[in-house]
Amino acid sequence: MQTFKVDGMTCGGCVGAVTRAVQAVDKDAKVEVDLATKTVKVDSKVSPLQIIDVITNAGFEARTAH
């Protein structure tokens, strides 16, 4: 499972947008979003850079979390 820090998420609509963006590149991806900590956990075969790319294209600022 990969963890990303995603800024700009404020509501359930944001959660849906991030989830849809990730699942557009991997329909089988498991996506867990935590609005309180602004983190997104993704279980996917897609590379972390590609996930960051699709989340960014959805209008959010994403980076890997350490």
Beta strands, then each sheet from edge to edge (+ up, - down):
strand 1: 2-7
strand 2: 30-34
strand 3: 39-43
strand 4: 61-64
sheet 1: 2+ 3- 1+ 4-
end
